Every structure is written in structure tokens, then in C-alpha cells.
Amino acid sequence: MNSSLSVRQIKLWRLAIYFIFALPGFAIASWVSRTPTIRDALGATTAQMGWIIFGMAVGSIIGLLSASHLIAYKGGRFVMVTSLAVSSIGLVVVGLASSWMTNDIIVFFGLAIFGFGNGICDVAMNVEGTAVERAAQKSLLTGFHASFSLGTLIGAMAGAAAIKIGVSVAVHMIIAVAVIVLCVIFLYRLIPAGTGKETGGESNDPVMSVRERMAVWKERRTLLIGIIVLGMAFAEGSANDWLPLIMVDGYKVTPAMGSFAFGIFVTAMTVGRAAGGVLLDRFGRVIVLRASALLAIVGLLIVIFGQSYGLATIGIVLWGLGAAFGFPVGLSAAGDDPRGVAARVSAVSTAGYLAFLVGPPFLGIIGESIGLVRALIFVLIGVTVAGLFSQAAKPIRQDTLTKKGI
């Protein structure tokens, strides 16, 4: 299907996917940047905020587990547009419930809706990204994830500005959703229909059954890549959900300074991912993953044992640079085999989101007892394990794919 696209159509498709990747990052940062305000409005403890955030984890896991089947039947474009609409609804519910209703249960369910849409969109846009890579014959996925980080940076900056000028959480979320909806209306027509749809797809192989799609969870390589993504996503997700509060509670700074620190983390991730294509082409996945794990380890140690806000920001930069590669490189590795790409990307994404979303609530519960800064020791362990398993991301040899008929 995609082989019939002209060079111009592929360029427009690529451009659209850059923006699509940015939108979930923008949405997540819009929520994260207001967590101190929402925590205070709800009168929630650190442990209670952990359970509230768990709503997002529940929704995301359900979305991730559903995504490969939806993509197989409906195609990537339909799933991305629908999931962004669903996540927007959830974001509005969170804004209204935290600002006007101050009801933690409704915030929980709003985050569940938001997470469900984000989970489905995450798989769909990564499947779309691997399809663009094949069509353009270039390494693009780290660049797409840099766009996600850039969207997160813009969302974090907007959140810090909203706090400074006194915009309510509800109004902030409504404005963020309006931006997302307008972008989707413009972008969807640039994306070809049917990417990832396994009824009449790109390969001559028979369509994978539901049982075959589920069987990818038993593949050794897929499981090991999932462990890599799990550890590195824990490092990213912990920052996304807790970094503003870590700085506010651990280093006794203002909420605005906490949001600024989060912006530093996202900037570091964006820079790392923007350079990712060049680094991967020169050094390969395995070396890049090992180096990034080492950077994250050093950065986390500085944040955990640092004695000042200034020193901690240096650690945040290293943490962000180190966390930049795990998720996109792991997903790119999962997409090496075009047949069943949606199923493998879904499996690896689910493994990552178990850490990306379930891990941070766990961090909140632990942080209630030992403090959020000391709780980062568990993130440190996860990153170390990911670095040890980096060899699993080594590209599949072309002759192996040829024997399979790819």
C-alpha cells in the first residue's frame, strides 16, 4: 500500500507523524505541570496522589492491550484520530474535576480515560512511525520521539506560564484540548489510510490471527526488548509524573521552579532524541543503549544525593539524556520484522508502560515512607537492569528476514 506513495506524499506523511507524536507529549505535560496545584486543590497526600495517578496507568494498560487488534482491523490513521479524541475528553474531565469539583474520584476516572486514549495512540503512532521509516528508507523513530519530547517541553512551558499568571487548571486543560483537536483536524488527511491494517496489508504473508498476535509475548527477543524498555521507561515516567513534586518536596523550591526543573529534563530528552539518528547510525543500538543507561545512572545518583537545587539540575540533565533512547530504540527494534509489527510494538509498549505508568504510582507509595528523592533508588535499579540487557536490541539480520519471506 505505502509503496505507491509519491516522494511528496511520504514527506507530508512524515511531517504529519512528527506533529502526531508531539500531541500526546503536549497533553501529558499539560497534566504533569499542574500536579502540584491539583494535589493542593484535592488536599491529597503523596500516597493518595500515587493512587490517583494509578487511574492513568489502568486506562493506559487497557488501551495498550487493545491497540494491536484495533490497528489490525481499522488501520493506524483511524486509531490515532479516535484515540486522541478520547484522551482529550479525559483531559477535560481531569481539569473540571480538579478545578471546579475538587473530586479525587472523578480525577481518577478522568485520568483513566486520558490514559486509555494515550495507550492506544502510543502503539498506533509507533506502528505508523516504523511504516514511515520503511517508506522513506531512513532511521526516523528517535526523531519522532524527539518530537514527542518537544511537545512535552512546550506543554511544560505552557504549564509553568499558566501557574505564573494564575490560569485555573480547568481553563488550562480546555485550551490544551482545543490545540490538540485543531491539529488533528488539519493533520489526518496527510496520513495514508490503512497502515498496520492486516487485511490486505503490505506483505504477501497470510494475515496474522489473534492467537498469533498474542503469541509474540512468548518470543525471547521481544521479552528481552520489553525488559529494556521497561527499565528505561520507568526512568522517563517517574520524571514525567513526579519530578515537579520531587523538587518541591525534596529541595524545598516553589511549584514554578519544580515545573522549570521538569522543563530541563524534557529539554535534555529532546536534545538526546534529536541527535539519536546520527548516534544510532554511527554506533549502533547496543552501544547507544549502554551509554544512555550509564548517563541515567549518574544523573539519578546526583539527584538522589545532591545537596542543592543547582547540583540537582545537572543530574536532571544527565537523567534526561540517559532516558532519551530506551523507549524509541526498543520500539524500533520491535519493528524489525514487518509482519506482526503492530503486535510486537504493542507488546513492547505494554511492557514499557507497566513501568512508565504503574511504576510512578508505586514510587508515590514508597515515597510516602522514605521520601520521593530516596524512592528514586528503585528507578536506579530499573535503569541498571535495562543496561545489562541492551544486547537484545541488536538488529535482526537481513538474511533472517529473507528466509521468513519478508
Disulfide bonds with the S-S distance in Angstrom:
none
